[in-house]
Amino acid sequence: MDFTLDKIEAKVEFFQGYDLKALERQIEQHIDLNKALLLEVHSVQHQVTFDLNANKMLYTALVHFKLK
């Protein structure tokens, strides 16, 4: 039985929330989690749209992590 370890070189995560502060908290938590994997933030893309079903603004973000 072979046991091999591979490094994660890149990772993309998506986040969404109706509150901008809650979205920021989610992203900060995942930044801390990914530090353990030696990943750092490479880029962040965000968008705001109006959700007709909830009658609120919906904030979304894409965070691209890369190996240090």
DSSP file (Angstrom, degrees, kcal/mol; ACC not computed):
  #  RESIDUE AA STRUCTURE BP1 BP2  ACC     N-H-->O    O-->H-N    N-H-->O    O-->H-N    TCO  KAPPA ALPHA  PHI   PSI    X-CA   Y-CA   Z-CA
    1    1 A M              0   0    0      0, 0.0     2,-0.3     0, 0.0     0, 0.0   0.000 360.0 360.0 360.0 124.0    0.0    0.0    0.0
    2    2 A D        -     0   0    0      2,-0.0     2,-0.5     0, 0.0     0, 0.0  -0.713 360.0-160.6 -94.4 142.9    1.5    3.3   -1.1
    3    3 A F        +     0   0    0     -2,-0.3     2,-0.4     2,-0.0     0, 0.0  -0.969  16.4 174.8-124.0 114.4    0.9    6.5    0.8
    4    4 A T        -     0   0    0     -2,-0.5     2,-0.5     2,-0.0    -2,-0.0  -0.935  19.0-151.5-123.5 145.5    1.5    9.7   -1.0
    5    5 A L        -     0   0    0     -2,-0.4     2,-0.4     2,-0.0    -2,-0.0  -0.959  12.6-168.2-113.8 128.8    1.0   13.3    0.0
    6    6 A D        -     0   0    0     -2,-0.5     2,-0.3     0, 0.0    -2,-0.0  -0.917  19.1-125.5-115.2 144.1    0.3   16.0   -2.6
    7    7 A K        -     0   0    0     -2,-0.4     2,-0.7     1,-0.0    60,-0.0  -0.636  18.1-126.4 -84.4 143.1    0.3   19.7   -2.1
    8    8 A I        -     0   0    0     -2,-0.3     3,-0.1    29,-0.2    -1,-0.0  -0.826  28.7-179.5 -85.2 117.7   -2.7   21.8   -3.0
    9    9 A E        +     0   0    0     -2,-0.7    58,-2.2     1,-0.3     2,-0.3   0.778  64.0  12.4 -91.9 -28.8   -1.3   24.4   -5.2
   10   10 A A  E     +A   66   0A   0     56,-0.2     2,-0.3    29,-0.1    -1,-0.3  -0.997  59.8 179.4-149.9 149.0   -4.5   26.4   -5.9
   11   11 A K  E     -A   65   0A   0     54,-2.4    54,-3.6    -2,-0.3     2,-0.4  -0.987  11.1-157.4-151.4 138.0   -8.0   26.5   -4.5
   12   12 A V  E     -A   64   0A   0     -2,-0.3     2,-0.4    52,-0.2    52,-0.2  -0.975  12.9-175.1-120.3 131.8  -11.1   28.5   -5.3
   13   13 A E  E     -A   63   0A   0     50,-2.4    50,-2.8    -2,-0.4     2,-0.4  -0.965  11.3-149.6-127.7 144.9  -13.9   29.1   -2.8
   14   14 A F  E     -A   62   0A   0     -2,-0.4     2,-0.3    48,-0.2    48,-0.2  -0.896  14.7-176.3-114.5 142.5  -17.2   30.9   -3.3
   15   15 A F  E     +A   61   0A   0     46,-2.6    46,-2.4    -2,-0.4     2,-0.3  -0.963   3.4 179.3-135.9 151.0  -19.1   32.7   -0.6
   16   16 A Q  E     +A   60   0A   0     -2,-0.3     2,-0.3    44,-0.2    44,-0.2  -0.994   8.4 153.1-150.3 153.4  -22.5   34.5   -0.4
   17   17 A G  E     -A   59   0A   0     42,-2.3    42,-2.9    -2,-0.3    -2,-0.0  -0.966  45.3-125.8-171.6 159.8  -24.5   36.3    2.2
   18   18 A Y  S    S+     0   0    0     -2,-0.3     2,-0.4    40,-0.2    39,-0.2   0.511  98.6  59.9 -90.0  -6.5  -27.2   39.0    2.6
   19   19 A D  S  > S-     0   0    0      1,-0.1     4,-2.0    40,-0.1     5,-0.2  -0.988  72.4-147.7-125.4 128.3  -25.0   41.0    5.0
   20   20 A L  H  > S+     0   0    0     -2,-0.4     4,-2.3     1,-0.2     5,-0.2   0.876 100.1  52.2 -63.7 -38.5  -21.7   42.3    4.0
   21   21 A K  H  > S+     0   0    0      2,-0.2     4,-2.2     1,-0.2    -1,-0.2   0.890 108.9  50.2 -65.8 -38.4  -20.1   41.9    7.4
   22   22 A A  H  > S+     0   0    0      2,-0.2     4,-2.2     1,-0.2    -1,-0.2   0.895 110.3  50.7 -65.9 -39.2  -21.2   38.3    7.6
   23   23 A L  H  X S+     0   0    0     -4,-2.0     4,-2.2     2,-0.2    -2,-0.2   0.916 109.8  49.9 -63.7 -43.3  -19.6   37.7    4.2
   24   24 A E  H  X S+     0   0    0     -4,-2.3     4,-2.6     1,-0.2    -2,-0.2   0.894 109.4  52.1 -62.2 -40.2  -16.4   39.3    5.3
   25   25 A R  H  X S+     0   0    0     -4,-2.2     4,-2.3     2,-0.2    -1,-0.2   0.909 108.5  50.7 -62.5 -42.7  -16.4   37.1    8.5
   26   26 A Q  H  X S+     0   0    0     -4,-2.2     4,-2.0     2,-0.2    -2,-0.2   0.930 111.9  47.1 -59.4 -46.3  -16.8   34.0    6.4
   27   27 A I  H  X S+     0   0    0     -4,-2.2     4,-2.1     1,-0.2    -2,-0.2   0.918 111.2  50.7 -64.2 -44.1  -13.9   35.0    4.1
   28   28 A E  H  X S+     0   0    0     -4,-2.6     4,-2.0     1,-0.2    -1,-0.2   0.888 109.1  51.8 -61.9 -39.5  -11.7   35.8    7.1
   29   29 A Q  H  X S+     0   0    0     -4,-2.3     4,-2.0     1,-0.2    -1,-0.2   0.908 111.5  46.6 -62.9 -41.4  -12.4   32.4    8.7
   30   30 A H  H  X S+     0   0    0     -4,-2.0     4,-2.3     2,-0.2    -1,-0.2   0.805 107.2  57.1 -74.2 -28.2  -11.5   30.6    5.5
   31   31 A I  H  X S+     0   0    0     -4,-2.1     4,-1.2     2,-0.2    -1,-0.2   0.932 109.2  46.8 -62.9 -44.7   -8.3   32.6    5.1
   32   32 A D  H  X S+     0   0    0     -4,-2.0     4,-0.7     1,-0.2     3,-0.3   0.903 112.5  49.6 -64.2 -41.0   -7.3   31.4    8.6
   33   33 A L  H >< S+     0   0    0     -4,-2.0     3,-0.7     1,-0.2     4,-0.4   0.890 110.1  50.5 -64.0 -39.4   -8.2   27.8    7.7
   34   34 A N  H ><>S+     0   0    0     -4,-2.3     5,-2.6     1,-0.2     3,-0.5   0.687  95.1  71.0 -76.6 -17.3   -6.3   27.9    4.5
   35   35 A K  H ><5S+     0   0    0     -4,-1.2     3,-1.6    -3,-0.3    -1,-0.2   0.847  92.3  59.3 -62.6 -32.4   -3.1   29.3    6.2
   36   36 A A  T <<5S+     0   0    0     -3,-0.7    -1,-0.2    -4,-0.7    -2,-0.2   0.784 104.6  49.3 -65.9 -26.5   -2.8   25.8    7.7
   37   37 A L  T < 5S-     0   0    0     -3,-0.5    -1,-0.3    -4,-0.4   -29,-0.2   0.288 120.8-112.0 -91.9   8.7   -2.6   24.4    4.2
   38   38 A L  T < 5S+     0   0    0     -3,-1.6    30,-2.3     1,-0.2     2,-0.4   0.811  72.5 140.8  62.2  33.4    0.1   27.1    3.3
   39   39 A L  E   < -B   67   0A   0     -5,-2.6     2,-0.3    28,-0.2    -1,-0.2  -0.864  30.9-170.1-105.9 140.8   -2.3   28.8    1.0
   40   40 A E  E     -B   66   0A   0     26,-3.1    26,-2.8    -2,-0.4     2,-0.3  -0.878  35.8 -86.6-124.9 161.2   -2.6   32.6    0.7
   41   41 A V  E     +B   65   0A   0     -2,-0.3    24,-0.2    24,-0.2     3,-0.1  -0.487  39.6 174.3 -70.2 126.4   -5.1   34.8   -1.1
   42   42 A H  E     -     0   0A   0     22,-3.6     2,-0.3     1,-0.4    23,-0.2   0.815  65.7 -13.7 -97.3 -44.6   -4.2   35.4   -4.7
   43   43 A S  E     -B   64   0A   0     21,-1.4    21,-2.8     2,-0.0    -1,-0.4  -0.992  52.6-151.1-156.9 158.5   -7.3   37.4   -5.8
   44   44 A V  E     -B   63   0A   0     -2,-0.3     2,-0.4    19,-0.2    19,-0.2  -1.000   9.5-173.3-134.2 132.3  -10.8   38.3   -4.7
   45   45 A Q  E     -B   62   0A   0     17,-2.6    17,-3.0    -2,-0.4     2,-0.3  -0.975  11.1-176.5-122.4 140.8  -13.7   39.0   -7.0
   46   46 A H  E     -B   61   0A   0     -2,-0.4     2,-0.3    15,-0.2    15,-0.2  -0.939   8.9-175.1-138.1 159.6  -17.0   40.3   -5.6
   47   47 A Q  E     -B   60   0A   0     13,-2.3    13,-2.7    -2,-0.3     2,-0.4  -0.992  11.6-151.6-151.9 149.7  -20.5   41.1   -6.9
   48   48 A V  E     +B   59   0A   0     -2,-0.3     2,-0.3    11,-0.2    11,-0.2  -0.990  22.2 165.1-125.7 134.8  -23.7   42.5   -5.5
   49   49 A T  E     -B   58   0A   0      9,-2.2     9,-4.0    -2,-0.4     2,-0.6  -0.949  38.1-107.8-142.1 162.4  -27.1   41.7   -6.9
   50   50 A F  E     -B   57   0A   0     -2,-0.3     2,-0.8     7,-0.2     7,-0.2  -0.839  24.9-147.0 -96.6 124.3  -30.7   42.2   -5.7
   51   51 A D  E  >> -B   56   0A   0      5,-3.1     4,-1.6    -2,-0.6     5,-1.2  -0.808   8.0-166.6 -91.5 110.5  -32.5   38.9   -4.7
   52   52 A L  T  45S+     0   0    0     -2,-0.8    -1,-0.2     1,-0.2     5,-0.0   0.839  85.0  56.1 -67.0 -33.2  -36.1   39.3   -5.6
   53   53 A N  T  45S+     0   0    0      1,-0.2    -1,-0.2     3,-0.1    -2,-0.0   0.903 119.9  29.4 -66.9 -41.2  -37.2   36.3   -3.6
   54   54 A A  T  45S-     0   0    0      2,-0.2    -1,-0.2    -3,-0.0    -2,-0.2   0.584  99.8-133.7 -93.7 -11.6  -35.7   37.6   -0.4
   55   55 A N  T  <5S+     0   0    0     -4,-1.6     2,-0.3     1,-0.2    -3,-0.2   0.875  70.7 104.6  58.3  40.0  -36.2   41.2   -1.3
   56   56 A K  E   <S- B   0  51A   0     -5,-1.2    -5,-3.1    -7,-0.0     2,-0.3  -0.903  80.7 -90.9-140.2 166.2  -32.6   42.0   -0.2
   57   57 A M  E     - B   0  50A   0     -2,-0.3     2,-0.5    -7,-0.2    -7,-0.2  -0.649  37.6-148.5 -77.7 138.4  -29.2   42.7   -1.6
   58   58 A L  E     - B   0  49A   0     -9,-4.0    -9,-2.2    -2,-0.3     2,-0.5  -0.955   7.7-159.1-114.5 119.9  -27.1   39.5   -2.1
   59   59 A Y  E     -AB  17  48A   0    -42,-2.9   -42,-2.3    -2,-0.5     2,-0.3  -0.839  12.7-178.6 -99.6 130.3  -23.4   39.8   -1.8
   60   60 A T  E     -AB  16  47A   0    -13,-2.7   -13,-2.3    -2,-0.5     2,-0.3  -0.936   4.1-173.9-127.9 152.7  -21.2   37.1   -3.4
   61   61 A A  E     -AB  15  46A   0    -46,-2.4   -46,-2.6    -2,-0.3     2,-0.5  -0.998  15.0-155.7-146.5 145.5  -17.4   36.7   -3.5
   62   62 A L  E     -AB  14  45A   0    -17,-3.0   -17,-2.6    -2,-0.3     2,-0.5  -0.992  15.1-166.1-118.8 124.8  -14.9   34.4   -5.2
   63   63 A V  E     -AB  13  44A   0    -50,-2.8   -50,-2.4    -2,-0.5     2,-0.6  -0.962   5.4-157.0-117.6 124.7  -11.6   33.9   -3.4
   64   64 A H  E     -AB  12  43A   0    -21,-2.8   -22,-3.6    -2,-0.5   -21,-1.4  -0.893  11.3-165.2-102.4 118.9   -8.6   32.3   -5.2
   65   65 A F  E     -AB  11  41A   0    -54,-3.6   -54,-2.4    -2,-0.6     2,-0.3  -0.831   5.8-173.1-103.6 142.4   -6.0   30.8   -2.9
   66   66 A K  E     -AB  10  40A   0    -26,-2.8   -26,-3.1    -2,-0.4   -56,-0.2  -0.940  33.5 -91.5-131.7 156.9   -2.5   29.9   -4.1
   67   67 A L  E       B   0  39A   0    -58,-2.2   -28,-0.2    -2,-0.3   -29,-0.1  -0.380 360.0 360.0 -63.9 140.1    0.4   28.1   -2.5
   68   68 A K              0   0    0    -30,-2.3    -1,-0.2    -2,-0.1   -29,-0.1   0.489 360.0 360.0 -66.3 360.0    2.9   30.4   -0.8
